[in-house]
């Protein structure tokens, strides 16, 4: 995507909800704002509150397509005057995950903003081993295959997380 790409044309925009956006240089302020607006509406509809700390944590996660550890988030919060006690960050991150506004990336012991809040989806997380960028890719066929394999054994899957480790285009290019 060209540097400084504007998101003024949503109908033809290559937005942040596209999985490859995480691996390309782009300005995603418009997309992040859309996620924040959906997050506020979703929490209101569910009777929950997107407090200033929770909102700021989501904003921090939306700044880059990277998973962030709780202590990285806490450091940012402390710099901005939100407090420096670990429960501050952990509670906000836990809330965001419970509300479907963030995902826990177990391989990295970190968190990433959900780019599709409020939508039923089964994402696969494509994690770059070079730069830790994370793309949330659709994985419904993967989940269907997993459900089918589990059903053959009489098992019912309640939750699954698919994480794939590899190299993003930029890191592949640097390695050549």
N, C-alpha and C positions, 0 to 999 in steps of 0.2 A: 504494500500500500504506500502511496506517495507520502512523504513527510508532510505533516500539517493537514492531512486529510480532514475534511469537514464532514460532520454527520448531519448536514442540513437536509439531506435527501434520503429519508429513511426507506423509501420504497426500493432504492437501488443501492443502499448502503451496505458495505461489508462490515457489519457491526461486531461488537465484542461477543455477541451470542454465537457467532460463528467460531467453531473450535480452532481453526487455524489462526484466528486473530491473536491468540496468546503468543504465537511464535513469530509474529510480524511486528515491525515498528509501526505504530499507529497512535493517533490521539483518540483516546476512548472516554473523554470527559462526558460526552453526550450519553454514551451507553451506560456509564457508571451512574449518571444522574437518573436515568430510566430505572435502573435496578434499585436505587435509593427510594424513588417514588413508589415503586411496586412494594418494596419492603415496608414502607410506612403504611400503605393501604392494607397490606396483608396482616400486619400486626394489629392494626385497628380492628379489622374484620374478625380476628381471632380473640379479641378482647385482651391483647397483650400491649405492652408499651415499649416503643423504641426510644428508650431514654437517651439523653445526650451522650452518655458513655457508650451505650450499645450502638448508637448511630455512628459515633466517631470510629469505633472498632470496625464497623462495616465499611466506612469510608477508607480507612487504612488498608483493609483487605482489597478494596476495589482499585487502589492506586496503581497496582501492577498486577500482571497475571502471574503472580508468584505465590506460593504457599508461604505463610509466615508462622513461625513458632510463637507460642504464647508470650515468651519473654521478649521477643522482638516487638510484639504489639504493646506489651507493658512498658517497654522503654519509650516508645512513641507517646503513649498516654502520659507517662510521667513528665516527659519534656513539655507537654502541652498543659500540664497542671491538673490532670485527672487523677492523680495519686500514683503511688509506686508499690502498692501491695499486690502480690500475685493474684489474690482472689478477684481483684478488680477486672483484670484481663480474662481470667478463666471463667468467671461468671458471665461476662459479656459474650465470650466465644461460645460457651455452652448454650446460652439463650439463642444465639444466631443459628447454631446447628439444629437445636430443637425446633425452631421456627422455619427451617428449610431455607435460611438465608445464607448459610455457609456450609461448607463440607469439611470434614476432617480427613486429611491426607495422612493415613497411618504410616506409610513408608517414610515420610519426612517428619512425622510427629508434629504436624503443622496444620494450618487451616487456610482455606481459600474461599473467597466469596462465590456464592452460587450465581451463575449468570442467567439462570432460569427460575427465579423464585416464584413460587405459586403454581408452577407447572409440574405435573406428574412426569417424572423422567427417571431413567436409570442410566446415569452417566458412567463413563469410563474415564479415568484420569490418566492423561498422557503426561508423564513427568520427564523433563529433560534432565539427564544425569550430569550435564555440563553446567547449566545455569539455573536449575531448579524451577524453570518456567513450568506452568501447569495449564493444560487445556482440558476443558470439560467437554468430552466428545459423547455424542449419542451412542448408547450401547444396548438398545432394546433387543436386538438379535442375540447379543451375548447373554443377556439376562434370560431370554427365552430358552436358549440352549442349556443354560445352567439350571433353570427350573425343570426342564425336561429330564436332564440327567438325575437331578435330585428326586423327582417324582418316581423314576424307575426304581429307586431304592426306598421308596416310601417316605421320603424326607420332604418337608415343606420349608422352603427358605423364607425367613422373615425379613432379612436384610442382607445385602451383599455390597461389597465395594470392589470394583475392578480398577486396579492400578497397573499401568504398563510403564516400564522404564525404558528410555531410549534417548535419542538425540534430536533436538529441534533443528530446523533448517540452518539457523545461524551457527550453531555449534558444529554441525556437519561441515559447513563451509569453512569454519576456522580450522577444523582438523585436516582439511585437504591440503 
